[in-house]
Amino acid sequence: MMSDAFQVTCGVHQGGILSPILFSIYIDDIIQKVRQYGYGIYIGTQFVGSILYADDIALVSCSCHGL
């Protein structure tokens, strides 16, 4: 059984050409805020407050409060 067709009126399309670019622009502000507020960890001089792959995000912290 199939559902009725519906129109998508907001967001980005799965697999759309602009989807990864728009996601990167959106997520960059969040990563900058995490770094600005001092959350996350540093390995040497490298900030590792979050790990991102495609549309998956893992927040990294030394404490529960940091998350």
Buried (B, 14 or more C-beta within 10 A) or exposed (E): EEEEEEEEEEEBEEEEEEBEEEBEEEBEEBBEEBBEEEBBEEEEEEBEBBEEEEEEEEEBBEEEEBE
